[in-house]
Amino acid sequence: MAKVESIFAGCNKNLCIFDYNADLKIVAYGSSNTVSISTSILNSQGYDPTAQVYTTLKNHTEEITAIKWIQSTNLLLSGSQDGLVNVWKFNHKDKGLLDIQFMQGLKPTQGAISCIGLVSNDANSLKFAIGDSNGKIYIYSLDSKVGKFEEIAKFELPYGFYAMALNIIKLSDAEYIILSGGSKPVINVISLDMRNMQMTLKASLPGHDDWVRSIAIRQLATTMETVEGVTHPKTTYIFASASLDRIIRLWKLTVEASSNPVYIETNKLKLLTSKEYKFETETNRCSIFLDAILMGHDDWVSEVSWKPKQIRGQEKFENENDLMLLSSSADSSIMMWKSDPVSGVWFPEVRLGEMAIKGASTATGSSGGFYCCKWIFDEETNTEIVLSNGKTGSFRCWEKDPVKDKVYNSRTTFVGPAKAITDISWATNGEYFLATSLDQSTRIYAKWSRDGEKWFEFGRPQIHGFDMITVKSINGTRFVSAGDEKVIRVFDMPRSIAGMLGRVCGLSDFQLGELDKNLPESASLPVLGLSNKATLDNDVSEGNSGDRGDDAGGSADDDISNSIMRELSEPPVEDILQRHTLWPELEKLYGHGFEITTLDVSRDGKIIASACRSNVAKHAVIRNFDTGTWLECEETLKGHDLTITRLRFSLAGEQEYLLSVSRDRKFTLWKREENEKFTLVKLMEKAHSRIIWDCAWVNYEDVVAFVTCSRDKEVRLWVKETDENGDVVCKANVKFSSAVTAIDSIKVNDKGRGVFKLVIGLDSGEIYVYKVDVEKFEFEELEKIEETLLPGGSISRVSINPVVVGPGNDKIVAAVGSRDNSLRVLQV
C-alpha cells in the first residue's frame, strides 16, 4: 500500500488564494489546478514547523484563483479559471485525519472566477458571492431542503468593472449589503433584498487612484442615539480597502432603521469633513464616509485583514481602539496598523518582511512582494501567527514571541515550486535529492532529523534566469544542471551548506570533521554578476580584516551566510533559501547550438552526456564532456533526427552502456569503450509508433536490458540477444490508458536475478507500480496508486531512491514530479 511521505506544491500567484480554518487548524491554498490541504499548523505547544501539505484536491481543469472557508460548517470553496466553484465538506476522523468529500460543483459563468466573498458579520451564514471576469456577481445560498447551494440572484456590474474583492454585510435576514472592489478606482455598494431577490447598485465610493484589490469588514459596538427625544440603536461597521495606489482607506458604514427620525448636524464644518454617501434599503437607512487614510507601503497593497477576536465566536463586538489591521504589499512588507487612542491616527505598530531594494517596484519588475496575509490566533495555546504567500510560490510565517513585546519570529512553513517539475536526481547514497522546475530554480530536499519521516527543502543551490530543465548528481557534493539555454553548469556544495545538512539532517557524509577541505566556504552572487561566485576561507578572512575595495565581492554577505547556516536548527525559511543557500558555480560547458533538453552522468562520474533541442539531424547529437578537464570529447554521437528526450547510463554490469530516446521514435544504444570512446550497438527505427518520452535500465550482470515508454501508451522491454548478432529485440510490452510520460526502475531482492520494480507515470496523472522479470520477459502489475495520492497534472518525472527501505527491504521511495507544480515523495 503506497503512502505519501511529503508533498511540495507552490502556491498560485493570486489574491484570496489561501485561507485558514480555525476549527480544523489547517490551511488550504490553490496550487496550479489543485487545492493543497495542510496538516494542522498548531499542536499542544503552539506552532508546528513540521506542518506540510498532505493531500491535494482535484476537480478543476485550470488554475485555482480563489479559496474560502465557510468556518462554521467546515465547508471549503475553491474557484478557478475554468468558471467552476467546487464545494468540499471536511469532517474529523480518527487519529487527527480528515474525511474530505466533494459536495457540489457550481458553474455560474463561462468566464474565470475572480473572487469569492462571504458574510463577514455572521459566521453561520451559508450565503456567498462569486465574482467573475465578465463583470457579474452571483449570489448563492444553501437550500436546506435539498442540501445544495442554489443561485438566488445575479447582478451585472457597471461597464468595464469586474470584481476582484467581495465582502457581504448582513443587515437582517432579508437585507444584505455587498461591497465590491475591482478593476476601477471605486468601491461599488450593492444591496440585496431577499424578499424579491433583487440587487441594486446604491453607491460608488471614489477616492482610490487605482484598482481595489481587497476589502475587510469588522462590526463595531452598537451605540444608542437620541434624536427628538427618541432613543434608537445605531450599528457601525468599519471596512478597509486596499488598492494598487499603495494606500489603504478606512471607511465607516452606519446603519439605522428607516423609521427613526433623521439627525441633522447644523454646525458641521463642511471643508474639514468627508463626503457622506447616503442610501436607503427597504427597512434601513445607511451612510458611508471616509474615516482614515493609511500610507506607509511603497508598492501595491495586496490584502488587508483585521486581527481576529481573541475569543472565537464571542458576541461582544469590537471597541474601535482595540482594532488592529494587517496589510501585505508588493514592497515585501507586512504591516500591523493600530489607531492612537488619543488622536485616533492610525500608524504601523509592527513591520514584518524584508527591506525592499531602493527603486524596485512591481512596475520595474521586482520579484519580491506578498499577496495574501492572514492573522491567526489560537486561544488554546495562546499562539499568534501571521501567514503570507509570495511571488516564489512559498509561504512566510511569523510567530509572536511569547516573551518579547511586538517581536515576531520567522518560522519554517510551506514551500514548493511555483511551476512544473522538470527533473529529479537522487544523491548516490539516497539521503537527499535535487529537483529542477520551470520556476527557474534547483532545490535540494532532505529529511529533518527531528521529524525523521517527512522531507523538507534545505537549499536552493541554483536560482537562474532561465527555466530549469535537467539536473544530475555527479557525487555527494557536486551536480550538473542545465536550463532552457545552450550552457551546462556545474556546481559544488559549499562547506557551510554541507555542515548544516550534517547537523540538521544528520546526513552521514557531511558530519563535522569529515567535510572535504577543498569545498568552497560559501557562495555569493556578485553585483551585476550572472554566476554564483565561490568564496574560499582566505576570502572570508580578508573580508573580515577591515579595509576592502569595492571588488571584494560580497565577503560580508558570505560571513552572514556562514553565520546563519551555523545557527540553523530547523529547515530554512524562504528568505534564507533565496539568499543564503546558493552553491558556487564551478564550470560552464559549451558546445550545443540550441537549448539543453537532457543530460546524464556516467557511473564513475567521468563523463557528462548531454543533448539539445533539434529538428534536424545535425543538432540531434549527444555531446560528451570530460569531468577531469571540463572539455568536450572529440566524438559526437549521431543517430537521431529530432530532439533527444532522455539519456540514461546503464546501472550495473562490467560493461557500461548509454541509451538515448527521442521524439523521432528511435532509440540508440551505445557501448562505452576505453579512452571515453563510444561504439554504436543498435539504432532502432520506429521503436514506438509515437514520441518516446523516457527510458530506464533493467540490466544485471552481463544481461543488457531496458524499458522505454511512449506517447503510444506502451511500455516496452528490450533485451540484447547473447548470440553473435547481438540484436536488441522487444521481448514484452504493456499497454496503458494514457500516454506514458515517465518511468524509473530499481532492482529488488526477489527469487529471480533479473527482477526489477518499475514506477510508471502517465499523462493523465496516474501512477502504477509494476514488476518486470527480465529472465521470463514478464510484466506484472503490483499496485495502482490510489486517486487521493495522485497529482492533478501529467507526470513529468519519476526518480526512485537507490536505497530500498522497509523491514524486509521491500519498500521503495520514489520522488514524483508533475505539471501541476507539485513534487511528492511516495513510499510504495
VOGU-3710 file (C-alpha; in Angstrom, 3 decimals, decimal comma):
1> makvesifag> 0,000/0,000/0,000  1,514/3,296/-1,079  1,731/6,266/1,242  2,783/9,882/0,854  5,856/10,922/2,809  5,801/14,574/1,710  4,168/16,875/-0,832  5,664/20,167/-2,009  3,329/22,403/-4,005  3,869/26,069/-4,769
11> cnknlcifdy> 1,034/28,500/-4,128  -0,523/30,263/-7,114  0,255/33,938/-7,502  -3,247/35,257/-6,909  -5,159/37,252/-4,328  -7,523/35,340/-1,998  -5,566/32,194/-2,856  -5,313/30,698/0,631  -7,402/30,621/3,781  -7,142/29,268/7,332
21> nadlkivayg> -9,738/27,186/9,158  -9,737/27,987/12,874  -11,690/24,853/13,837  -9,593/22,315/11,919  -6,409/24,424/12,290  -5,415/23,738/8,701  -4,542/25,843/5,684  -5,967/25,380/2,189  -4,376/27,031/-0,829  -4,504/26,866/-4,601
31> ssntvsists> -1,613/25,197/-6,396  -1,975/25,127/-10,175  -5,328/23,352/-10,744  -5,418/21,588/-7,351  -6,263/22,612/-3,779  -3,492/21,787/-1,317  -4,590/20,835/2,201  -2,102/21,031/5,076  -1,797/19,076/8,262  -2,629/21,037/11,425
41> ilnsqgydpt> -0,277/24,001/11,766  -0,795/24,044/15,547  -0,079/21,441/18,218  -0,296/21,446/22,009  2,858/23,592/22,283  1,824/26,152/19,665  3,001/26,476/16,076  4,104/23,217/14,432  7,010/23,765/11,981  6,633/20,201/10,642
51> aqvyttlknh> 3,209/21,002/9,151  3,083/20,132/5,465  0,671/19,534/2,624  -0,684/16,012/2,997  -3,215/15,842/0,162  -4,374/17,737/-2,905  -7,991/18,028/-4,076  -8,580/17,580/-7,787  -11,700/18,646/-9,645  -10,563/21,738/-11,558
61> teeitaikwi> -9,136/21,799/-15,057  -7,464/25,213/-14,880  -5,594/27,324/-12,335  -7,206/27,969/-8,951  -7,965/31,665/-8,385  -9,875/31,834/-5,081  -10,083/29,838/-1,817  -12,510/30,494/1,053  -13,557/28,580/4,177  -17,116/28,863/5,481
71> qstnlllsgs> -15,793/28,494/9,005  -18,843/27,399/10,970  -19,574/24,432/8,705  -16,052/23,369/7,649  -17,061/23,873/4,024  -14,328/24,886/1,594  -14,997/26,860/-1,586  -12,481/26,763/-4,441  -12,838/28,872/-7,587  -10,879/28,502/-10,803
81> qdglvnvwkf> -10,260/29,961/-14,237  -12,490/27,221/-15,628  -15,508/29,081/-14,202  -16,175/26,359/-11,644  -16,622/26,774/-7,881  -16,295/23,489/-6,008  -17,712/22,924/-2,524  -15,813/20,468/-0,284  -17,019/19,101/3,052  -14,466/18,341/5,815
91> nhkdkglldi> -15,138/16,068/8,794  -12,915/14,849/11,620  -11,717/11,236/11,561  -9,651/9,112/13,922  -6,001/9,932/14,674  -6,348/13,543/13,581  -7,152/12,646/9,986  -9,831/14,340/7,931  -12,609/12,902/5,842  -12,882/15,109/2,757
101> qfmqglkptq> -15,895/14,794/0,487  -16,698/16,583/-2,739  -20,115/18,109/-2,078  -21,062/20,116/-5,155  -19,729/21,821/-8,263  -21,160/25,229/-9,191  -20,843/26,599/-12,728  -22,203/30,153/-12,607  -20,214/31,537/-15,531  -18,320/30,790/-18,728
111> gaisciglvs> -15,618/33,235/-17,606  -12,989/32,823/-14,910  -13,772/33,082/-11,202  -12,079/36,247/-9,906  -13,092/36,246/-6,222  -15,408/34,788/-3,590  -16,994/36,853/-0,808  -18,544/35,671/2,474  -20,826/37,270/5,036  -18,306/38,967/7,323
121> ndanslkfai> -20,518/39,618/10,362  -22,273/36,222/10,546  -20,067/33,126/10,669  -23,149/30,875/10,469  -24,456/32,364/7,251  -24,470/29,976/4,305  -24,578/32,641/1,638  -21,669/33,748/-0,511  -20,951/35,894/-3,551  -18,920/34,950/-6,620
131> gdsngkiyiy> -17,295/37,464/-8,960  -16,244/36,573/-12,490  -14,150/38,003/-15,321  -17,287/39,018/-17,263  -18,205/41,685/-14,731  -21,002/39,825/-12,965  -21,704/38,919/-9,326  -23,618/35,752/-8,428  -25,192/35,118/-5,025  -25,550/31,550/-3,780
141> sldskvgkfe> -27,417/30,257/-0,740  -27,828/26,808/0,771  -31,206/25,225/0,058  -31,776/23,254/3,241  -34,417/21,047/1,584  -32,025/19,510/-0,918  -28,749/20,242/0,895  -27,313/22,033/-2,132  -26,257/25,576/-2,908  -28,501/27,354/-5,411
151> eiakfelpyg> -28,093/30,642/-7,264  -30,587/33,149/-5,860  -29,516/36,413/-7,519  -27,266/37,829/-10,214  -26,013/41,357/-10,821  -24,114/42,913/-13,713  -21,555/45,498/-12,610  -21,028/48,801/-14,475  -19,292/48,503/-17,849  -15,566/47,835/-17,626
161> fyamalniik> -15,692/46,803/-13,956  -15,069/43,265/-12,788  -14,912/42,287/-9,150  -11,551/41,472/-7,542  -12,704/41,784/-3,916  -16,109/40,964/-2,445  -17,475/41,185/1,069  -21,016/40,900/2,417  -22,653/42,594/5,410  -25,828/41,115/6,849
171> lsdaeyiils> -28,215/43,879/7,952  -31,079/41,482/8,654  -32,361/38,152/7,411  -33,948/39,970/4,487  -31,323/42,611/3,658  -27,640/42,414/2,799  -25,026/44,904/1,616  -22,317/43,754/-0,818  -19,076/45,718/-1,157  -17,181/45,160/-4,383
181> ggskpvinvi> -13,708/46,390/-5,345  -12,183/45,683/-8,693  -10,829/46,951/-11,978  -11,773/50,601/-11,436  -10,731/53,003/-8,656  -14,119/52,831/-6,933  -15,905/50,604/-4,440  -19,398/49,604/-5,552  -22,037/49,273/-2,830  -24,842/46,894/-3,792
191> sldmrnmqmt> -27,931/45,969/-1,805  -29,566/42,534/-1,862  -33,236/42,244/-0,907  -34,101/38,633/-0,087  -37,836/39,372/-0,303  -37,753/39,799/-4,070  -34,174/38,618/-4,774  -33,277/41,993/-6,264  -29,786/43,514/-6,318  -29,399/47,272/-6,689
201> lkaslpghdd> -26,330/49,488/-7,030  -26,657/52,030/-4,199  -23,370/53,956/-4,342  -19,904/54,048/-5,887  -17,250/55,247/-3,472  -14,413/57,183/-5,153  -11,087/58,030/-3,557  -8,596/55,429/-4,689  -6,432/56,146/-7,729  -6,115/52,546/-8,889
211> wvrsiairql> -7,787/49,128/-8,713  -9,130/47,992/-5,339  -7,828/44,505/-4,551  -9,062/43,734/-1,030  -11,872/44,699/1,364  -12,031/43,688/5,042  -15,010/44,430/7,332  -15,412/44,488/11,097  -18,591/45,263/13,046  -18,207/47,753/15,889
221> attmetvegv> -20,293/48,025/19,047  -23,874/49,234/18,587  -24,484/52,683/20,056  -27,696/54,303/21,257  -28,583/57,710/19,822  -31,334/60,100/20,918  -33,000/62,260/18,258  -36,044/64,397/19,034  -36,446/62,592/22,305  -36,433/59,155/20,706
231> thpkttyifa> -33,590/56,753/21,585  -32,741/54,160/18,953  -29,824/51,807/18,167  -27,241/52,675/15,527  -24,883/49,978/14,171  -21,481/50,921/12,815  -19,219/48,889/10,570  -15,652/49,772/9,684  -14,111/48,428/6,496  -10,656/48,763/4,989
241> sasldriirl> -9,940/48,879/1,270  -6,507/48,116/-0,215  -5,525/49,406/-3,627  -2,756/49,356/-6,202  -2,294/53,081/-5,464  -0,289/51,978/-2,360  -2,891/53,416/0,026  -5,311/51,825/2,488  -8,577/53,660/3,133  -10,773/53,108/6,190
251> wkltveassn> -14,486/53,712/5,762  -17,365/53,666/8,196  -20,838/52,441/7,425  -23,630/53,371/9,827  -26,963/51,589/9,724  -30,206/52,549/11,464  -33,866/51,804/10,923  -35,629/53,948/8,303  -38,409/54,687/10,788  -36,035/56,542/13,118
261> pvyietnklk> -36,029/60,343/12,979  -33,213/61,868/10,931  -30,472/63,674/12,833  -29,245/66,786/11,028  -25,991/68,326/12,228  -26,177/72,101/11,787  -22,737/73,241/12,975  -20,602/70,846/10,915  -17,511/72,331/9,215  -18,001/71,194/5,615
271> lltskeykfe> -14,425/71,822/4,496  -12,984/69,564/7,197  -15,350/66,638/6,824  -15,503/63,921/4,198  -18,477/63,440/1,963  -21,192/61,104/3,158  -22,733/58,614/0,751  -26,309/58,024/1,905  -28,762/55,461/0,652  -31,756/53,532/1,895
281> tetnrcsifl> -32,866/49,936/1,703  -36,399/48,711/2,326  -36,118/48,998/6,121  -32,728/50,625/6,835  -31,016/53,947/6,329  -27,289/53,743/5,590  -24,441/56,228/5,441  -20,833/55,673/4,363  -17,975/58,122/4,892  -14,187/58,055/4,784
291> dailmghddw> -12,672/57,698/8,242  -8,878/57,477/7,706  -6,149/57,089/5,122  -3,207/54,767/5,867  0,006/55,493/3,999  3,219/53,558/4,524  3,635/50,953/1,807  5,906/51,649/-1,166  4,137/49,389/-3,659  0,770/47,806/-4,406
301> vsevswkpkq> -1,197/46,850/-1,302  -2,339/43,266/-1,864  -4,612/42,410/1,043  -5,916/43,720/4,339  -7,382/41,709/7,214  -8,462/42,569/10,741  -6,943/40,964/13,783  -9,251/38,099/14,825  -11,199/38,212/18,067  -9,202/36,500/20,778
311> irgqekfene> -12,256/34,557/21,899  -13,729/32,823/18,882  -17,484/33,171/18,473  -17,861/35,915/21,090  -20,979/38,069/20,725  -19,330/41,221/22,080  -18,339/43,478/19,206  -15,157/45,480/18,886  -14,218/48,713/20,524  -12,586/50,885/17,868
321> ndlmllsssa> -9,465/51,454/19,965  -8,863/47,693/20,174  -8,826/47,188/16,420  -5,655/46,228/14,573  -5,299/45,867/10,815  -2,857/43,669/8,909  -1,747/44,630/5,399  0,523/42,924/2,859  2,208/44,621/-0,048  4,289/44,025/-3,158
331> dssimmwksd> 7,067/46,001/-1,428  7,899/42,795/0,549  6,484/44,147/3,775  3,606/43,283/6,087  2,397/45,963/8,480  0,248/45,881/11,607  -1,715/49,107/11,955  -3,237/50,435/15,174  -5,044/53,672/15,974  -3,793/56,016/18,642
341> pvsgvwfpev> -6,375/56,068/21,461  -5,972/59,832/21,951  -5,679/61,278/18,451  -7,308/58,446/16,516  -4,465/58,487/13,995  -3,528/55,078/12,535  0,141/54,169/12,471  2,136/50,958/11,719  2,995/49,344/15,041  4,923/46,337/13,639
351> rlgemaikga> 6,599/45,794/10,281  7,468/42,301/9,041  9,099/41,075/5,864  12,125/42,427/4,062  13,607/45,763/3,188  12,810/46,316/-0,489  15,615/47,349/-2,829  15,563/51,074/-3,424  13,709/51,867/-6,618  12,424/48,302/-7,033
361> statgssggf> 8,682/48,013/-7,511  6,156/45,964/-9,408  6,396/48,482/-12,249  10,159/47,892/-12,578  9,852/44,087/-12,445  10,587/43,469/-8,758  10,478/39,766/-7,930  9,601/40,211/-4,263  6,370/41,028/-2,535  3,447/39,354/-0,787
371> ycckwifdee> -0,039/38,518/-1,978  -2,373/37,359/0,794  -1,954/37,728/4,540  -3,836/36,057/7,370  -3,748/36,834/11,081  -4,160/33,592/13,017  -4,826/33,416/16,754  -5,242/30,180/18,734  -6,847/30,648/22,127  -5,947/27,165/23,407
381> tnteivlsng> -2,186/27,672/23,148  -2,224/31,498/23,131  -0,345/31,415/19,812  -0,390/34,303/17,376  0,758/33,753/13,782  0,967/35,832/10,629  0,924/33,817/7,399  1,550/35,182/3,910  2,402/33,920/0,422  4,764/35,497/-2,096
391> ktgsfrcwek> 5,803/35,535/-5,723  8,091/32,495/-5,388  5,160/30,194/-4,571  6,306/29,717/-0,979  4,772/30,931/2,275  6,220/33,103/5,015  5,225/32,585/8,646  5,907/34,723/11,716  5,085/33,604/15,266  4,693/36,139/18,046
401> dpvkdkvyns> 7,431/35,865/20,645  5,889/34,710/23,959  8,201/36,968/25,975  9,202/39,986/23,907  6,517/42,502/23,025  5,951/43,334/19,352  8,530/40,743/18,265  7,622/38,110/15,673  9,991/35,259/14,826  10,190/33,799/11,318
411> rttfvgpaka> 9,294/30,091/11,230  9,518/27,215/8,767  6,372/26,760/6,713  5,069/25,510/3,355  7,411/25,715/0,364  7,167/24,347/-3,140  7,958/25,022/-6,785  5,870/27,703/-8,473  5,835/25,922/-11,841  6,054/22,421/-13,302
421> itdiswatng> 8,775/19,998/-12,163  11,143/19,032/-14,997  13,761/16,702/-13,477  14,744/14,900/-10,254  18,074/13,365/-9,252  18,918/11,419/-6,086  22,281/11,505/-4,385  24,104/8,169/-4,697  23,521/7,363/-1,012  19,833/8,309/-1,224
431> eyflatsldq> 19,996/10,822/1,638  18,876/13,807/-0,397  17,634/14,646/-3,877  17,680/17,592/-6,263  14,745/18,836/-8,334  14,523/21,394/-11,132  11,476/23,355/-12,155  10,255/25,795/-14,771  10,233/28,386/-11,962  13,982/28,797/-12,712
441> striyakwsr> 15,221/27,108/-9,561  17,068/23,962/-8,481  16,118/22,808/-4,987  17,567/20,280/-2,546  15,348/18,137/-0,292  16,329/16,018/2,710  14,767/14,594/5,877  14,839/16,676/9,039  16,453/14,595/11,798  13,954/15,983/14,349
451> dgekwfefgr> 10,999/14,631/12,383  12,545/11,652/10,598  9,522/10,869/8,422  8,982/13,968/6,277  11,146/15,645/3,680  11,888/19,378/3,733  13,538/21,851/1,403  17,037/22,595/2,723  18,542/24,662/-0,030  18,139/26,409/-3,332
461> pqihgfdmit> 21,542/25,800/-4,946  20,613/27,498/-8,201  18,286/30,433/-8,849  18,564/31,052/-12,547  17,411/33,445/-15,244  16,191/30,591/-17,454  13,652/27,845/-16,831  15,497/24,853/-15,385  15,218/21,672/-17,463  17,513/18,926/-16,171
471> vksingtrfv> 19,818/18,031/-13,251  22,080/15,143/-12,264  24,265/14,463/-9,229  27,917/13,778/-10,054  28,846/12,873/-6,478  27,671/13,778/-2,991  28,866/17,395/-3,226  28,646/18,217/-6,934  25,891/18,321/-9,535  25,448/19,372/-13,133
481> sagdekvirv> 22,349/21,135/-14,443  21,038/22,909/-17,494  18,315/25,445/-18,012  16,471/26,483/-21,126  19,774/27,724/-22,634  22,784/26,358/-24,518  25,077/26,198/-21,464  25,564/23,350/-18,965  26,643/24,432/-15,481  28,472/22,525/-12,744
491> fdmprsiagm> 28,036/23,392/-9,052  29,931/22,482/-5,874  28,345/22,286/-2,428  29,731/24,956/-0,067  31,083/23,836/3,274  28,531/25,930/5,161  25,641/24,040/3,490  27,364/20,663/3,992  27,802/21,408/7,692  24,155/22,428/8,010
501> lgrvcglsdf> 22,966/19,238/6,264  25,148/17,126/8,548  23,928/18,856/11,696  20,212/19,435/10,978  19,523/16,440/8,701  22,065/14,022/10,142  23,472/13,182/6,696  26,358/10,759/7,191  28,621/12,239/4,509  28,542/15,726/5,985
511> qlgeldknlp> 29,337/15,216/9,646  31,692/17,719/11,262  35,328/16,790/10,888  34,646/14,761/7,754  33,987/17,642/5,364  36,160/17,937/2,284  38,686/20,730/2,871  38,575/21,596/-0,841  34,930/22,610/-0,704  34,291/26,351/-1,090
521> esaslpvlgl> 33,277/28,130/2,082  30,084/29,647/0,645  28,634/31,272/-2,473  27,522/34,745/-3,418  26,111/36,476/-6,450  28,376/39,445/-7,289  26,858/42,802/-8,150  25,946/42,782/-11,863  27,123/39,147/-11,983  25,254/36,256/-13,556
531> snkatldndv> 27,090/33,308/-11,943  27,293/32,216/-8,317  30,825/33,019/-7,128  32,738/30,694/-4,818  34,241/32,097/-1,638  37,183/30,347/-0,002  38,492/30,654/3,543  41,025/33,338/2,677  38,309/35,450/1,023  36,286/35,399/4,218
541> segnsgdrgd> 39,291/36,233/6,379  40,220/39,088/4,063  36,637/40,279/4,153  36,803/40,450/7,949  40,189/42,140/8,115  38,901/45,651/7,760  39,595/47,644/4,623  38,147/46,218/1,448  37,851/47,507/-2,038  34,630/47,547/-3,957
551> daggsadddi> 35,720/44,395/-5,759  35,720/42,301/-2,583  32,585/40,646/-3,989  30,283/40,349/-1,024  32,549/38,849/1,659  30,348/40,414/4,320  27,331/38,645/2,847  29,305/35,390/2,826  30,090/35,831/6,503  26,399/36,384/7,188
561> snsimrelse> 25,523/33,238/5,224  28,059/31,184/7,212  26,713/32,525/10,481  23,096/31,778/9,508  23,955/28,232/8,424  25,782/27,552/11,706  22,810/28,743/13,765  20,068/26,900/11,856  18,230/24,260/13,860  15,241/23,717/11,556
571> ppvedilqrh> 14,630/23,841/7,791  15,458/27,288/6,372  12,702/29,832/5,825  12,048/31,324/2,394  14,279/34,405/2,601  17,239/32,260/3,776  16,595/29,777/0,973  16,689/32,578/-1,568  19,682/34,488/-0,237  21,972/32,153/1,690
581> tlwpelekly> 21,796/28,617/0,263  23,306/29,160/-3,194  26,022/26,785/-4,415  29,027/28,271/-6,236  29,310/27,584/-9,937  32,427/25,573/-10,811  32,319/25,377/-14,611  30,308/26,201/-17,704  30,215/23,671/-20,539  29,646/24,934/-24,077
591> ghgfeittld> 29,086/23,173/-27,382  25,369/22,851/-28,065  23,672/25,048/-30,649  20,248/25,049/-29,007  18,638/24,714/-25,563  19,595/21,655/-23,481  16,881/19,011/-23,050  18,547/16,191/-21,100  21,824/15,032/-19,563  23,218/12,164/-17,526
601> vsrdgkiias> 26,457/11,278/-15,737  28,376/8,012/-16,092  28,680/5,659/-13,117  32,271/6,730/-12,387  31,370/10,415/-12,739  33,897/10,995/-15,524  31,538/11,600/-18,454  28,597/14,001/-18,785  26,389/13,095/-21,757  24,023/15,805/-22,992
611> acrsnvakha> 21,630/16,671/-25,828  19,757/19,748/-27,037  16,626/20,683/-28,941  16,691/19,950/-32,635  14,551/19,461/-35,689  17,456/18,366/-37,894  19,963/15,529/-37,592  22,886/17,978/-37,414  21,957/19,090/-33,883  20,234/15,878/-32,724
621> virnfdtgtw> 23,526/14,532/-31,376  24,909/13,514/-27,997  27,822/15,623/-26,788  30,019/14,173/-24,050  32,125/16,210/-21,622  35,116/15,039/-19,581  34,749/15,990/-15,908  38,528/15,865/-15,481  39,254/18,660/-17,945  35,717/20,051/-18,395
631> leceetlkgh> 36,268/19,905/-22,143  34,019/18,372/-24,784  35,092/14,974/-26,040  36,096/14,904/-29,682  33,437/12,376/-30,659  29,772/13,387/-31,064  27,279/10,526/-31,091  24,929/10,735/-34,077  21,846/8,775/-34,963  18,732/10,825/-34,209
641> dltitrlrfs> 16,780/13,230/-36,416  14,808/15,149/-33,782  15,156/16,257/-30,158  16,553/13,637/-27,776  14,163/13,431/-24,808  16,214/11,288/-22,386  19,740/9,982/-21,871  20,498/7,192/-19,381  23,769/5,427/-18,490  23,369/1,772/-17,507
651> lageqeylls> 23,070/0,911/-13,817  25,138/-2,238/-13,378  27,387/-4,749/-15,083  31,049/-4,639/-16,005  30,340/-3,010/-19,353  28,722/0,437/-19,326  26,176/1,496/-21,941  24,475/4,763/-22,872  20,853/4,795/-24,023  19,095/7,665/-25,790
661> vsrdrkftlw> 15,418/8,046/-26,792  13,965/10,741/-28,981  10,954/12,464/-30,485  11,809/10,736/-33,764  10,563/7,412/-32,240  14,082/5,939/-32,314  16,443/4,787/-29,614  20,195/4,390/-29,860  22,309/2,104/-27,672  25,987/2,961/-27,257
671> kreenekftl> 28,767/0,901/-25,683  31,399/2,790/-23,726  34,950/1,832/-24,711  38,354/2,824/-23,370  39,586/6,412/-23,759  35,978/7,605/-23,396  35,017/6,371/-26,886  31,548/5,052/-27,687  30,512/2,376/-30,188  27,004/2,190/-31,641
681> vklmekahsr> 25,395/-1,127/-30,688  21,902/-0,548/-32,029  19,875/2,179/-33,719  16,252/1,097/-33,616  13,972/2,818/-36,139  10,321/3,124/-35,087  10,860/1,582/-31,681  7,420/3,033/-30,857  4,678/4,452/-33,050  4,778/7,852/-31,267
691> iiwdcawvny> 7,259/10,051/-29,383  9,397/8,175/-26,842  9,344/10,201/-23,618  11,507/8,241/-21,181  13,549/5,119/-20,580  15,042/3,131/-17,692  17,627/0,376/-17,325  16,803/-3,133/-16,073  20,219/-4,647/-16,775  22,112/-7,002/-14,418
701> edvvafvtcs> 25,360/-8,947/-14,610  26,061/-9,362/-18,348  22,401/-9,037/-19,459  21,693/-5,788/-21,328  18,026/-4,822/-20,954  15,996/-1,633/-20,665  12,429/-0,313/-20,890  11,070/2,585/-22,925  7,786/4,479/-22,650  5,949/6,498/-25,243
711> rdkevrlwvk> 3,005/8,620/-26,216  1,602/5,471/-27,861  0,595/4,393/-24,291  3,050/1,479/-24,196  5,993/0,413/-22,063  8,293/-1,977/-23,902  11,024/-4,288/-22,622  14,112/-4,509/-24,837  16,816/-7,151/-24,376  20,124/-7,519/-26,207
721> etdengdvvc> 20,483/-11,028/-27,561  23,510/-13,050/-26,460  24,137/-14,603/-29,891  26,713/-13,425/-32,424  24,455/-10,792/-33,938  23,701/-9,290/-30,532  20,498/-7,695/-31,802  18,233/-5,714/-29,468  14,710/-7,168/-29,507  11,394/-6,180/-27,885
731> kanvkfssav> 10,539/-9,095/-25,603  7,395/-7,804/-23,859  5,120/-4,811/-23,651  2,273/-3,479/-21,528  -0,469/-1,067/-22,626  -1,947/1,778/-20,542  -4,983/4,033/-20,831  -2,951/7,199/-21,401  0,396/8,309/-22,797  3,289/7,125/-20,608
741> taidsikvnd> 5,467/10,133/-19,790  7,876/8,968/-17,053  9,436/5,746/-15,826  12,180/4,598/-13,459  13,430/1,239/-12,193  15,233/-0,362/-9,267  16,444/-3,915/-8,682  14,643/-5,694/-5,862  15,501/-8,688/-3,715  13,446/-11,415/-5,306
751> kgrgvfklvi> 13,876/-15,072/-6,189  14,898/-14,228/-9,736  18,120/-12,448/-10,665  16,514/-10,110/-13,171  13,534/-8,799/-11,193  13,014/-5,049/-11,110  10,336/-2,722/-9,813  9,090/-0,023/-12,159  7,289/3,178/-11,181  5,370/4,375/-14,232
761> gldsgeiyvy> 3,769/7,838/-14,602  1,079/8,682/-17,155  -0,024/11,846/-18,894  -3,337/11,564/-17,034  -1,535/11,820/-13,674  -1,968/8,135/-12,828  0,947/6,198/-11,295  1,467/2,439/-11,493  3,946/0,137/-9,788  4,969/-2,846/-11,911
771> kvdvekfefe> 7,341/-5,749/-11,541  9,308/-6,829/-14,593  11,102/-10,185/-14,782  13,795/-9,799/-17,420  14,577/-13,540/-17,454  10,963/-14,521/-18,098  10,095/-11,416/-20,164  7,040/-10,707/-17,987  5,331/-7,582/-16,661  3,202/-7,835/-13,532
781> elekieetll> 1,109/-5,022/-12,066  1,752/-4,687/-8,329  -0,237/-1,593/-7,481  -2,149/1,306/-8,931  -1,624/4,330/-6,683  -4,958/5,416/-5,239  -6,607/8,557/-6,557  -6,183/10,633/-3,375  -2,387/10,334/-3,569  -2,094/11,393/-7,218
791> pggsisrvsi> -1,236/14,860/-8,573  -3,647/16,873/-10,684  -1,498/17,022/-13,796  0,675/14,990/-16,113  3,617/13,146/-14,523  6,769/14,851/-15,786  9,447/12,820/-13,969  9,781/9,759/-11,728  13,011/9,085/-9,839  13,491/6,201/-7,393
801> npvvvgpgnd> 15,758/6,446/-4,359  18,656/3,992/-4,984  18,381/2,799/-1,374  15,442/0,476/-0,604  13,687/0,790/2,768  11,293/-1,152/4,960  11,741/-4,091/7,376  12,399/-6,548/4,565  13,985/-4,069/2,187  10,824/-4,419/0,116
811> kivaavgsrd> 9,750/-0,758/0,073  10,992/1,839/-2,369  10,821/5,610/-2,151  10,057/7,482/-5,367  10,071/11,243/-5,975  7,376/12,158/-8,497  7,213/15,494/-10,291  4,116/16,767/-12,051  2,916/19,511/-14,373  0,596/20,725/-11,581
821> nslrvlqv> 3,555/22,382/-9,785  3,779/19,586/-7,226  6,595/17,347/-6,099  5,619/14,379/-3,952  7,658/11,674/-2,263  5,859/8,308/-2,257  6,725/5,110/-0,450  5,489/2,106/-2,440
//
